Amino acid sequence: MIPFAMTRGGPLWLPPSRAEVLDESGEGMTKLIDGLRTRSALRQKRALRPRNTLHDDDRDVFEDILRGVTLDRAKVKEGMVFAMDHAEHAGEIVHTLKEALTLPETAPLTKLG
């Protein structure tokens, strides 16, 4: 087998030999099929999840940061740093921030922060 680059200028890839895939016990083929099923399941799971959404853990962290915001510079900075670090999810961050600011139970000092 001759190695080839899957993308221009990319790393060289050498496909597995036929012997590696089709060993005598059939175990190699079983592993290959199981691997393909696993990859397919992961792709389907990713496809169901809307793009550019925060992970649940990240959303919880951001909501905790927002609950703790005051006029203190360090607290405001913490929220801004989180937003910048997760800029690819800007739409959801803005939506979460808007919801936090429009809740009647949100303290006025938190809204100012």
LUMKOLRO-337616 format. One record per atom (N, C-alpha, C, CB): atom name; residue number from 1; residue in one letter; x, y, z. Coordinates in pm, 1 decimal. Atoms other than C-alpha are relative to their C-alpha. Glycine has a CB too. Layout:
BEGIN
PT rodren zaza voti       xx       yy       zz
PT     CA  NUM    a        X        Y        Z
...
This chain:
BEGIN
PT rodren zaza voti       xx       yy       zz
PT      N    1    m     83.0   -117.7      0.0
PT     CA    1    m      0.0      0.0      0.0
PT      C    1    m     88.0    124.8      0.0
PT     CB    1    m    -94.8     -0.6    120.8
PT      N    2    i    -72.0   -126.5      7.5
PT     CA    2    i    112.5    350.6    -76.6
PT      C    2    i    -71.8    101.4     88.7
PT     CB    2    i      9.9     51.2   -147.7
PT      N    3    p     63.7   -102.4    -83.4
PT     CA    3    p     49.5    620.4    185.5
PT      C    3    p    -49.5    115.7    -86.9
PT     CB    3    p     98.6     51.8    107.9
PT      N    4    f     49.3   -115.6     73.6
PT     CA    4    f   -158.0    914.7     69.4
PT      C    4    f    -51.5    103.9     98.6
PT     CB    4    f   -111.1    -41.0    -99.9
PT      N    5    a     49.5   -110.6    -81.7
PT     CA    5    a   -264.6   1252.7    201.0
PT      C    5    a   -149.3     15.8    -27.0
PT     CB    5    a     77.6    133.2    -30.5
PT      N    6    m    144.1    -14.7     16.8
PT     CA    6    m   -638.1   1283.1    261.0
PT      C    6    m    -36.3    143.7    -36.0
PT     CB    6    m    -73.0    -42.6    127.4
PT      N    7    t     18.1   -140.0     37.0
PT     CA    7    t   -611.5   1661.5    229.6
PT      C    7    t    132.9     52.8    -50.4
PT     CB    7    t    -52.5     85.0    120.2
PT      N    8    r   -122.0    -56.7     55.2
PT     CA    8    r   -361.9   1870.5     37.0
PT      C    8    r     89.3     52.2    111.1
PT     CB    8    r    -32.5    111.8    -99.0
PT      N    9    g    -96.8    -41.8   -100.5
PT     CA    9    g    -53.2   1915.9    250.7
PT      C    9    g    -21.7    -66.3    135.7
PT     CB    9    g     -5.2    149.0     15.8
PT      N   10    g     30.8     65.1   -126.9
PT     CA   10    g   -206.8   1696.1    521.6
PT      C   10    g     93.8   -116.6     28.1
PT     CB   10    g   -143.7    -48.5      0.4
PT      N   11    p    -85.7    113.4    -34.9
PT     CA   11    p    -44.0   1404.4    699.9
PT      C   11    p    -29.2   -119.0    -91.0
PT     CB   11    p    -19.9    -39.6    147.7
PT      N   12    l     16.7    120.3     81.6
PT     CA   12    l     10.7   1081.6    512.9
PT      C   12    l    -72.2   -106.9     79.9
PT     CB   12    l    136.3    -52.6    -49.3
PT      N   13    w     78.4    104.9    -63.4
PT     CA   13    w   -227.5    796.2    588.2
PT      C   13    w     22.4   -129.6    -74.3
PT     CB   13    w   -149.9     36.2      3.4
PT      N   14    l    -19.6    131.3     59.2
PT     CA   14    l   -165.9    430.3    527.7
PT      C   14    l   -116.6    -88.1     44.9
PT     CB   14    l    138.9    -62.0     41.4
PT      N   15    p    113.4     83.3    -39.4
PT     CA   15    p   -482.0    217.5    519.3
PT      C   15    p     47.7   -132.8     56.9
PT     CB   15    p    -93.1    -24.2   -119.4
PT      N   16    p    -40.3    129.1    -56.4
PT     CA   16    p   -475.6   -107.0    717.2
PT      C   16    p      7.7   -105.2   -110.2
PT     CB   16    p    -98.8    -44.8    110.6
PT      N   17    s    -12.7    106.9    100.0
PT     CA   17    s   -367.1   -413.4    527.2
PT      C   17    s   -122.1    -89.8      5.5
PT     CB   17    s    128.9    -83.0     22.8
PT      N   18    r    113.6     92.2      6.9
PT     CA   18    r   -625.4   -665.3    420.9
PT      C   18    r     10.8   -106.4    109.5
PT     CB   18    r     -7.2    -67.0   -139.4
PT      N   19    a    -21.8    101.4   -103.5
PT     CA   19    a   -471.4   -915.1    663.4
PT      C   19    a    -40.4     52.7    137.3
PT     CB   19    a    147.2    -44.3      1.8
PT      N   20    e     37.5    -59.1   -127.9
PT     CA   20    e   -525.3   -674.8    953.8
PT      C   20    e   -151.4      3.8     15.4
PT     CB   20    e     58.1    140.9     13.0
PT      N   21    v    145.1    -11.5     -4.8
PT     CA   21    v   -891.5   -634.3    865.5
PT      C   21    v    -66.8   -136.5     -1.1
PT     CB   21    v    -50.1     83.1   -116.6
PT      N   22    l     62.5    130.7     16.1
PT     CA   22    l   -972.5   -990.3    765.8
PT      C   22    l     88.0   -110.7     56.3
PT     CB   22    l    -29.7    -26.7   -146.9
PT      N   23    d    -81.1    107.7    -57.0
PT     CA   23    d   -782.0  -1208.5   1009.3
PT      C   23    d    -80.0   -130.6      0.1
PT     CB   23    d     46.2     36.1    144.2
PT      N   24    e     62.5    132.6     10.9
PT     CA   24    e   -859.0  -1580.6   1025.6
PT      C   24    e   -118.1    -18.5     94.5
PT     CB   24    e    102.5   -107.2     27.1
PT      N   25    s    107.5     20.5    -97.9
PT     CA   25    s  -1078.8  -1562.0   1334.5
PT      C   25    s   -123.0     83.8    -32.1
PT     CB   25    s     49.4     33.5    140.1
PT      N   26    g    112.2    -89.1     30.4
PT     CA   26    g  -1298.6  -1290.1   1184.1
PT      C   26    g    -11.1    113.4     99.9
PT     CB   26    g   -129.6    -77.9     -2.8
PT      N   27    e      4.7   -101.5   -104.4
PT     CA   27    e  -1226.3  -1077.1   1489.8
PT      C   27    e     31.4    139.2    -54.3
PT     CB   27    e     97.2    -35.2    111.1
PT      N   28    g    -36.3   -129.6     58.5
PT     CA   28    g  -1067.3   -801.5   1282.1
PT      C   28    g   -118.7     65.6    -67.9
PT     CB   28    g    113.7    -16.8   -100.1
PT      N   29    m    117.4    -53.2     67.2
PT     CA   29    m  -1380.3   -761.2   1072.5
PT      C   29    m   -104.9     44.3    102.4
PT     CB   29    m    -59.1   -104.9    -95.7
PT      N   30    t     95.3    -35.5   -105.0
PT     CA   30    t  -1596.0   -758.7   1386.3
PT      C   30    t     39.3    133.0     63.7
PT     CB   30    t     -7.2   -111.4    107.3
PT      N   31    k    -47.7   -125.8    -57.9
PT     CA   31    k  -1379.5   -482.9   1536.7
PT      C   31    k    -23.6    116.3    -96.0
PT     CB   31    k    149.4    -10.1     35.1
PT      N   32    l     21.0   -103.7     99.7
PT     CA   32    l  -1398.6   -286.4   1213.2
PT      C   32    l   -146.7     40.6     -5.3
PT     CB   32    l     47.1    -47.6   -137.6
PT      N   33    i    143.3    -28.5      6.6
PT     CA   33    i  -1778.5   -313.7   1197.2
PT      C   33    i    -46.3     70.1    127.6
PT     CB   33    i    -80.4   -130.1    -21.9
PT      N   34    d     36.0    -64.8   -126.4
PT     CA   34    d  -1813.9   -224.5   1567.8
PT      C   34    d     47.8    144.8      3.1
PT     CB   34    d     59.1    -77.4    118.5
PT      N   35    g    -53.7   -136.3      5.8
PT     CA   35    g  -1592.0     78.5   1514.9
PT      C   35    g    -83.3     89.3    -90.2
PT     CB   35    g    144.1     -1.8    -48.7
PT      N   36    l     83.7    -77.7     92.1
PT     CA   36    l  -1800.8    192.8   1218.8
PT      C   36    l   -135.7     31.4     62.4
PT     CB   36    l    -19.3    -76.1   -132.3
PT      N   37    r    128.9    -23.8    -66.9
PT     CA   37    r  -2122.3    151.5   1418.4
PT      C   37    r     13.2    106.9    107.1
PT     CB   37    r    -53.4   -129.8     62.3
PT      N   38    t    -22.8    -98.9   -104.9
PT     CA   38    t  -1977.9    351.7   1706.2
PT      C   38    t     13.3    139.3    -60.1
PT     CB   38    t    125.5    -35.1     81.2
PT      N   39    r    -15.6   -129.9     66.3
PT     CA   39    r  -1869.1    633.1   1474.1
PT      C   39    r   -132.1     50.0    -55.1
PT     CB   39    r    102.7     -9.4   -112.4
PT      N   40    s    129.6    -37.2     55.1
PT     CA   40    s  -2208.6    631.2   1305.0
PT      C   40    s    -93.9     49.0    109.4
PT     CB   40    s    -62.4   -118.2    -73.6
PT      N   41    a     85.2    -40.7   -111.6
PT     CA   41    a  -2388.1    652.8   1639.7
PT      C   41    a     41.2    136.9     52.8
PT     CB   41    a      5.8   -104.0    112.5
PT      N   42    l    -47.7   -131.4    -46.5
PT     CA   42    l  -2168.0    945.3   1747.4
PT      C   42    l    -40.0    110.4    -96.5
PT     CB   42    l    152.5     -1.1     17.2
PT      N   43    r     40.8    -99.0    100.7
PT     CA   43    r  -2236.6   1126.6   1419.9
PT      C   43    r   -148.4     31.3     12.2
PT     CB   43    r     31.7    -50.8   -142.0
PT      N   44    q    143.6    -22.0    -13.4
PT     CA   44    q  -2611.2   1078.1   1464.5
PT      C   44    q    -31.4     80.6    124.9
PT     CB   44    q    -74.4   -133.2      3.4
PT      N   45    k     21.9    -72.9   -124.7
PT     CA   45    k  -2595.1   1202.8   1823.0
PT      C   45    k     37.0    147.5    -17.9
PT     CB   45    k     82.3    -63.0    115.1
PT      N   46    r    -41.5   -137.7     26.1
PT     CA   46    r  -2403.2   1513.1   1711.6
PT      C   46    r    -98.4     71.7    -89.9
PT     CB   46    r    137.9      2.8    -62.5
PT      N   47    a     93.8    -61.0     94.2
PT     CA   47    a  -2650.8   1574.7   1429.7
PT      C   47    a   -128.6     43.0     70.6
PT     CB   47    a    -32.4    -97.7   -113.9
PT      N   48    l    121.3    -34.9    -72.6
PT     CA   48    l  -2940.9   1580.0   1676.2
PT      C   48    l     18.8    123.0     88.2
PT     CB   48    l    -45.1   -116.9     84.2
PT      N   49    r    -29.5   -114.8    -85.9
PT     CA   49    r  -2770.1   1841.5   1892.4
PT      C   49    r     12.4    124.8    -86.4
PT     CB   49    r    130.4    -23.3     82.2
PT      N   50    p    -10.6   -122.2     80.3
PT     CA   50    p  -2822.2   2193.5   1757.2
PT      C   50    p    143.1     54.0     -0.1
PT     CB   50    p    -96.5    107.2     53.2
PT      N   51    r   -134.2    -56.6     10.5
PT     CA   51    r  -2505.9   2357.0   1633.3
PT      C   51    r     10.8    127.1     82.8
PT     CB   51    r     35.3     28.8   -146.6
PT      N   52    n    -32.3   -121.3    -74.6
PT     CA   52    n  -2341.8   2634.7   1830.1
PT      C   52    n    -80.1     13.8    128.4
PT     CB   52    n    -23.3    120.4    -86.2
PT      N   53    t     63.1     -7.7   -130.7
PT     CA   53    t  -2504.0   2546.6   2159.0
PT      C   53    t    103.5    -36.7    105.7
PT     CB   53    t   -124.4    -93.4      8.2
PT      N   54    l    -89.7     29.1   -110.9
PT     CA   54    l  -2324.8   2543.4   2488.9
PT      C   54    l    -30.2   -139.2     54.5
PT     CB   54    l    -13.5    106.7    111.6
PT      N   55    h     22.0    125.4    -70.5
PT     CA   55    h  -2275.4   2212.8   2663.1
PT      C   55    h    -73.9     33.4    129.1
PT     CB   55    h    135.6    -75.4     28.6
PT      N   56    d     77.9    -24.2   -121.5
PT     CA   56    d  -2502.8   2175.7   2965.9
PT      C   56    d     88.2     47.7    114.9
PT     CB   56    d    -74.4   -126.7     41.0
PT      N   57    d    -91.1    -40.8   -107.3
PT     CA   57    d  -2204.9   2204.1   3202.2
PT      C   57    d     43.6    145.0    -17.2
PT     CB   57    d    123.0    -91.6      3.5
PT      N   58    d    -41.8   -137.7     25.8
PT     CA   58    d  -2087.9   2526.5   3034.7
PT      C   58    d   -114.0     97.6     26.5
PT     CB   58    d     49.4     14.7   -144.2
PT      N   59    r    115.6    -87.0    -23.5
PT     CA   59    r  -2439.0   2673.0   3045.5
PT      C   59    r    -20.9     18.8    149.7
PT     CB   59    r   -127.7    -58.7    -65.6
PT      N   60    d     15.3     -9.4   -145.5
PT     CA   60    d  -2460.9   2591.8   3417.4
PT      C   60    d    104.9     92.9     60.3
PT     CB   60    d     10.1   -139.2     63.9
PT      N   61    v   -107.5    -87.4    -48.9
PT     CA   61    v  -2125.0   2760.6   3477.6
PT      C   61    v    -34.2    146.1    -29.7
PT     CB   61    v    136.4    -38.3    -65.1
PT      N   62    f     32.6   -137.7     38.3
PT     CA   62    f  -2237.1   3072.3   3287.0
PT      C   62    f   -115.9     53.8     84.2
PT     CB   62    f    -35.5      7.2   -150.2
PT      N   63    e    112.6    -44.5    -82.4
PT     CA   63    e  -2566.6   3089.0   3476.0
PT      C   63    e     44.8     27.3    143.7
PT     CB   63    e   -112.4   -105.3     -1.4
PT      N   64    d    -53.8    -24.8   -134.2
PT     CA   64    d  -2377.1   3058.4   3805.8
PT      C   64    d     78.0    130.7      4.6
PT     CB   64    d     89.9   -116.1     44.0
PT      N   65    i    -75.8   -126.0      7.3
PT     CA   65    i  -2146.0   3340.2   3697.8
PT      C   65    i    -97.3    117.1      0.1
PT     CB   65    i     90.6      4.1   -127.3
PT      N   66    l     97.4   -109.8      7.5
PT     CA   66    l  -2446.9   3556.3   3609.8
PT      C   66    l    -69.7     23.1    133.6
PT     CB   66    l   -104.0    -28.9   -108.0
PT      N   67    r     64.4    -14.5   -131.2
PT     CA   67    r  -2612.0   3487.9   3946.6
PT      C   67    r     90.7     71.9     99.1
PT     CB   67    r    -39.0   -137.3     55.6
PT      N   68    g    -95.0    -59.6    -94.0
PT     CA   68    g  -2295.4   3603.5   4122.1
PT      C   68    g     53.8    136.0    -40.6
PT     CB   68    g    113.5    -91.7     18.8
PT      N   69    v    -52.3   -128.5     47.3
PT     CA   69    v  -2235.2   3921.3   3919.9
PT      C   69    v    -47.2    112.8     90.9
PT     CB   69    v    -43.8     26.8   -145.7
PT      N   70    t     29.4   -121.3    -76.2
PT     CA   70    t  -2217.7   4243.1   4119.3
PT      C   70    t     71.2    114.5    -71.4
PT     CB   70    t     46.2    -12.4    151.8
PT      N   71    l    -73.1   -112.5     57.7
PT     CA   71    l  -2062.5   4583.5   4057.3
PT      C   71    l    150.9    -18.2     12.3
PT     CB   71    l    -41.9    129.5     67.3
PT      N   72    d   -141.5     29.2    -16.6
PT     CA   72    d  -1728.2   4429.0   4151.5
PT      C   72    d     62.9    -31.0   -136.4
PT     CB   72    d     20.2   -118.4     98.2
PT      N   73    r    -68.3     16.4    128.8
PT     CA   73    r  -1487.5   4448.5   3857.7
PT      C   73    r     37.4   -143.8    -31.4
PT     CB   73    r    123.5     84.0     -2.6
PT      N   74    a    -43.8    138.5     19.3
PT     CA   74    a  -1358.1   4094.8   3905.9
PT      C   74    a   -117.1    -89.1    -41.3
PT     CB   74    a     65.0    -54.2    128.5
PT      N   75    k    118.4     79.6     34.3
PT     CA   75    k  -1711.2   3950.2   3887.4
PT      C   75    k    -44.3     27.8   -143.9
PT     CB   75    k   -115.6     30.1     98.2
PT      N   76    v     36.6    -36.8    137.7
PT     CA   76    v  -1791.1   4141.5   3567.8
PT      C   76    v    100.3    -60.5    -97.4
PT     CB   76    v     -5.5    154.9    -16.9
PT      N   77    k   -105.7     56.2     84.0
PT     CA   77    k  -1457.1   4032.8   3423.4
PT      C   77    k    -19.5   -149.3    -20.0
PT     CB   77    k    137.1     27.0     61.3
PT      N   78    e     20.7    144.3      9.1
PT     CA   78    e  -1534.4   3667.7   3499.0
PT      C   78    e   -106.3    -33.6   -105.2
PT     CB   78    e    -41.1    -56.8    137.0
PT      N   79    g    104.9     21.8     99.7
PT     CA   79    g  -1855.1   3688.5   3294.7
PT      C   79    g     46.5     33.9   -141.0
PT     CB   79    g   -122.3     82.6     34.3
PT      N   80    m    -49.9    -41.1    132.0
PT     CA   80    m  -1683.8   3870.7   3009.7
PT      C   80    m    100.8   -101.9    -54.2
PT     CB   80    m     65.2    140.2      8.3
PT      N   81    v    -98.8     99.5     42.7
PT     CA   81    v  -1397.7   3619.3   2998.9
PT      C   81    v    -70.5   -126.5    -46.5
PT     CB   81    v     98.8    -32.5    114.5
PT      N   82    f     74.1    119.1     41.4
PT     CA   82    f  -1645.0   3331.5   2985.4
PT      C   82    f    -61.0     22.7   -138.2
PT     CB   82    f   -110.6    -35.0    103.5
PT      N   83    a     63.6    -29.2    128.6
PT     CA   83    a  -1832.5   3499.4   2698.8
PT      C   83    a    102.9      2.1   -113.2
PT     CB   83    a    -74.1    134.6      6.4
PT      N   84    m   -103.3     -4.0    103.8
PT     CA   84    m  -1511.0   3561.4   2505.2
PT      C   84    m     55.9   -139.2    -28.3
PT     CB   84    m    113.5     94.4     41.4
PT      N   85    d    -51.9    136.2     17.2
PT     CA   85    d  -1384.9   3206.8   2564.5
PT      C   85    d    -97.8    -89.4    -75.7
PT     CB   85    d     31.3    -61.8    136.0
PT      N   86    h    103.8     79.8     66.2
PT     CA   86    h  -1713.9   3070.8   2427.4
PT      C   86    h    -69.3     80.3   -109.9
PT     CB   86    h   -103.6    -49.0    102.6
PT      N   87    a     56.2    -89.8    101.5
PT     CA   87    a  -1763.8   3326.4   2149.1
PT      C   87    a    -71.4    -74.1   -112.8
PT     CB   87    a    109.5     85.7    -58.2
PT      N   88    e     67.0     74.8    106.9
PT     CA   88    e  -1861.8   3053.3   1902.0
PT      C   88    e   -145.3    -30.6     35.8
PT     CB   88    e     75.2   -130.4    -28.7
PT      N   89    h    136.6     22.2    -45.5
PT     CA   89    h  -2180.9   3019.9   2109.5
PT      C   89    h    -66.4    132.5     36.0
PT     CB   89    h     -1.9    -95.3    120.4
PT      N   90    a     44.9   -135.0    -34.4
PT     CA   90    a  -2255.2   3393.7   2111.2
PT      C   90    a   -151.1     12.2      6.9
PT     CB   90    a     53.2     98.5    -99.8
PT      N   91    g    145.4    -10.2      1.3
PT     CA   91    g  -2622.2   3354.1   2024.1
PT      C   91    g    -62.4    -51.7    128.4
PT     CB   91    g    -56.0    -75.6   -117.7
PT      N   92    e     55.5     56.9   -123.1
PT     CA   92    e  -2694.3   3131.4   2320.3
PT      C   92    e     43.2     80.7    122.3
PT     CB   92    e     43.4   -146.5     15.5
PT      N   93    i    -47.0    -82.0   -112.2
PT     CA   93    i  -2482.9   3345.9   2552.6
PT      C   93    i    -85.2    126.2     11.9
PT     CB   93    i    149.6     37.3    -18.1
PT      N   94    v     83.4   -120.7     -1.3
PT     CA   94    v  -2678.2   3657.7   2453.0
PT      C   94    v   -140.5    -33.8     47.8
PT     CB   94    v     -5.4     64.8   -140.4
PT      N   95    h    134.4     41.4    -40.6
PT     CA   95    h  -3007.6   3470.7   2494.0
PT      C   95    h     -5.5    -23.9    151.4
PT     CB   95    h    -42.5   -127.8    -76.2
PT      N   96    t     -5.5     28.1   -143.8
PT     CA   96    t  -2907.8   3349.3   2843.1
PT      C   96    t     13.7    129.2     79.7
PT     CB   96    t    117.1    -94.7     32.1
PT      N   97    l    -19.4   -129.4    -66.7
PT     CA   97    l  -2791.5   3698.3   2940.5
PT      C   97    l   -129.3     81.1     -1.9
PT     CB   97    l    113.9     79.8    -67.7
PT      N   98    k    126.9    -73.1     12.2
PT     CA   98    k  -3115.8   3853.8   2812.4
PT      C   98    k   -103.4    -55.7     97.5
PT     CB   98    k    -53.8     -7.9   -144.9
PT      N   99    e     94.4     60.5    -93.1
PT     CA   99    e  -3322.4   3606.2   3011.3
PT      C   99    e     31.6     38.6    144.1
PT     CB   99    e      1.1   -151.8    -14.9
PT      N  100    a    -40.5    -34.5   -136.4
PT     CA  100    a  -3122.1   3677.7   3326.6
PT      C  100    a    -33.8    145.5     32.1
PT     CB  100    a    150.5    -24.6     19.0
PT      N  101    l     26.8   -142.5    -23.6
PT     CA  101    l  -3168.2   4053.4   3284.8
PT      C  101    l   -149.2     32.2      6.0
PT     CB  101    l     64.8     83.2   -108.9
PT      N  102    t    143.4    -29.7      3.0
PT     CA  102    t  -3543.2   4031.9   3227.1
PT      C  102    t    -79.0    -73.4    108.0
PT     CB  102    t    -56.1    -35.1   -135.1
PT      N  103    l     70.4     68.3   -108.7
PT     CA  103    l  -3628.0   3804.1   3521.2
PT      C  103    l    -28.2     98.6    112.5
PT     CB  103    l     82.4   -120.5     52.5
PT      N  104    p     32.0    -94.6   -108.1
PT     CA  104    p  -3811.7   4002.4   3788.5
PT      C  104    p     75.8    -29.3    129.3
PT     CB  104    p   -148.9     -2.1     27.8
PT      N  105    e    -68.5     33.4   -125.4
PT     CA  105    e  -3634.7   3812.4   4068.2
PT      C  105    e    149.5     29.5     -2.6
PT     CB  105    e    -20.9   -145.1     31.7
PT      N  106    t   -142.3    -35.1      6.6
PT     CA  106    t  -3288.4   3916.2   3942.9
PT      C  106    t     21.9    131.7     74.2
PT     CB  106    t     48.8     11.2   -148.6
PT      N  107    a    -27.2   -118.9    -81.8
PT     CA  107    a  -3145.6   4166.7   4192.5
PT      C  107    a     47.8    116.0    -88.2
PT     CB  107    a    106.0    -31.9    109.0
PT      N  108    p    -39.6   -118.8     78.3
PT     CA  108    p  -3100.3   4522.9   4060.6
PT      C  108    p    152.2     16.1    -11.7
PT     CB  108    p    -59.0    125.6     63.4
PT      N  109    l   -146.1    -12.8      7.7
PT     CA  109    l  -2726.4   4522.5   4150.0
PT      C  109    l     58.9   -101.5    -97.6
PT     CB  109    l     63.0    -18.3    139.3
PT      N  110    t    -46.0    100.8     95.9
PT     CA  110    t  -2681.1   4203.4   3948.5
PT      C  110    t    -26.2     48.4   -141.1
PT     CB  110    t    -69.7   -135.9     24.2
PT      N  111    k     31.6    -53.4    133.5
PT     CA  111    k  -2855.5   4365.3   3651.7
PT      C  111    k     95.6    112.4    -40.0
PT     CB  111    k   -144.7     51.3     -3.8
PT      N  112    l    -94.7   -108.8     29.3
PT     CA  112    l  -2627.7   4670.2   3678.0
PT      C  112    l    138.0    -54.9    -32.9
PT     CB  112    l      9.4     96.8    119.0
PT      N  113    g   -131.7     61.8     21.6
PT     CA  113    g  -2319.1   4448.4   3694.0
PT      C  113    g      7.6    -57.3   -137.5
PT     CB  113    g     28.4   -108.8    103.4
